[in-house]
Amino acid sequence: MPKVRVIGGGLAGSEAAWHLAELGVDVDLYEMRPHNMTPAHSTGLLGELVCSNSLKSEELSNAAGLLKEEMRLMGSLVMEAAEAARVPAGSALAVDRHEFARFITERLENHPRVNLIRQEVTQLNPNDGLVTVVATGPLTSKSFSSVLQELTGGEHLYFYDAAAPIVSADSLDMSKLFWGSRYGKGDADYLNAPMTEEEYERFWQALVTAERHELKEFEREVFFEGCMPVEVLASRGRDTLAFGPLKPVGLTPPGWSGRPYAVVQLRIDNRERTLFNLVGFQTNLKWGEQERVFRLIPGLERAEFVRYGVMHRNVYLNAPAVLRSTCELRDHPGIFIAGQLSGVEGYLESSASGILAGMNAGRRVRGLEPFSLPEETVFGALMSYVSYEGKENLQPMHVSFGLLPSAAAKGGKKQKRLAQAERSLRVLATFLNEHDLGPVSRGHEEDDR
Ligand SMILES: Cc1cc2nc3c(=O)[nH]c(=O)nc-3n(C[C@H](O)[C@H](O)[C@H](O)COP(=O)(O)OP(=O)(O)OC[C@H]3O[C@@H](n4cnc5c(N)ncnc54)[C@H](O)[C@@H]3O)c2cc1C
């Protein structure tokens, strides 16, 4: 059987390579790091998380929780790595980022069917007959961006994401912080910094007037709502943060008689609990300004910033024009696009599209037609959404229950979502059984019995 080429060893490329290899297909996996780094990656490890260490909620009534279950059913390497590297985070799944990426790297390096090539790919001949998965991500190298532009005949859309700062635990004033999870969900895994109205007002004033990095000429100021810089959100109004990511509800600081005006949450960033990231604080402020402004948060007066918030280019394709819901390019059968490049947004979504692209590249190479996932599954619904022909102005999209057909269920919103989720998992299990998806899915059928 001919081998398959996978370009990019991030979340999507790692999943794609793993699934192909497990299906018995030889893979050449190209990764340009550590020789050529992106502005956000800091190691040569495969599957590195570039920002938050959270893979979001585990609850089935949450779309991210449902997607995780779907990925587990499909034999996800990323989910396996997340289990192995899990750190406490209430009802969310958060990981030690180094252990997580090390797990993925070791699995792929040690797989007899994976040939890892540490090299930047700068060309792609669509007529060379090699089935290919392109998973070079939102920070695709410049030269390869031009290749993709030429290949798809369309335009890349550029916009910016922002990453939150990380502070060291031993630089925090614990006497002003308290442990707790909002609404008491799960264990008390977040550190919380409560603010009085006066403290909030001072912080807000400093935030909205702080100096920001200037955007370069070709960069457009289009922020994806889910990852909007904190200063942009704050500039919408004095209380936007207090009603949004800093809302004080569900959190009671010990020794306070009333409710705080706002609460900043800090999430555990590594297993040793020596690092914390500021939840919702993606930012484009200059580094000195980040120190000045964020040290106005009670408990962070002497905070040491081990990583500053930064902003990055984010490249993705105009999927409705060029992509099928199978992840295959409409005009180039045999070339699959996976990860954030395909118009999905998020760690899980990118990984899931790597699974789908890997499975379908495996089918293509065996002379079988690629498949789309059923639209009753949350990932099938997302792929259908992003590749919907004729759709204009695609913005990268998360999974959500809003994408799924409704399900009849008695009770409130949660019951309806649970009914949708149960249907999704039932439909997916049947679909995987009915299709010849090779040892990955067959292994899971055996596990389930
Ligand atoms: C700054 C930033 C912060 C983000 N924060 C979050 C977050 O907190 N939570 C979340 O859910 N999502 C976040 N995202 C969105 C998205 O989930 C991640 O970017 C995710 O890593 C995308 O997965 P991917 O596999 O598509 O790309 P990546 O994981 O970036 O993998 C692409 C890989 O391709 C390699 N590569 C690039 N060009 C070439 C080439 N020419 N040849 C060979 N190799 C190449 C890169 O080195 C990289 O390893 C963020 C995105 C950015 C840019």
The ligand as an ORCA input file, in Angstrom:
! r2SCAN-3c Opt
* xyz 0 1
  C      -1.829     31.838     19.847
  C      -2.927     30.852     19.798
  C      -3.559     30.491     20.967
  C      -4.579     29.534     20.940
  N      -5.164     29.183     22.123
  C      -6.106     28.228     22.144
  C      -6.667     27.830     23.393
  O      -6.301     28.301     24.448
  N      -7.618     26.863     23.376
  C      -8.029     26.297     22.222
  O      -8.897     25.413     22.265
  N      -7.520     26.676     21.022
  C      -6.569     27.632     20.948
  N      -6.026     28.024     19.750
  C      -6.580     27.517     18.499
  C      -6.180     26.102     18.068
  O      -6.914     25.181     18.805
  C      -4.730     25.746     18.201
  O      -3.983     26.582     17.410
  C      -4.425     24.279     17.781
  O      -3.101     23.980     18.124
  C      -4.651     24.016     16.302
  O      -4.258     22.717     15.980
  P      -3.593     22.396     14.583
  O      -3.188     20.977     14.597
  O      -4.493     22.870     13.517
  O      -2.300     23.324     14.515
  P      -0.973     23.258     15.387
  O      -1.229     22.549     16.658
  O      -0.421     24.625     15.416
  O      -0.023     22.339     14.506
  C       0.494     22.741     13.277
  C       1.911     22.200     13.170
  O       2.392     22.367     11.849
  C       3.740     22.783     11.905
  N       4.033     23.466     10.643
  C       3.577     24.666     10.205
  N       3.991     24.908      8.947
  C       4.735     23.829      8.581
  C       5.434     23.484      7.394
  N       5.445     24.272      6.331
  N       6.102     22.309      7.354
  C       6.122     21.464      8.427
  N       5.477     21.747      9.590
  C       4.773     22.919      9.650
  C       3.812     23.645     13.153
  O       5.120     23.722     13.656
  C       2.872     22.912     14.087
  O       3.522     21.954     14.881
  C      -5.002     28.968     19.724
  C      -4.386     29.363     18.537
  C      -3.357     30.282     18.564
  C      -2.696     30.680     17.299
*
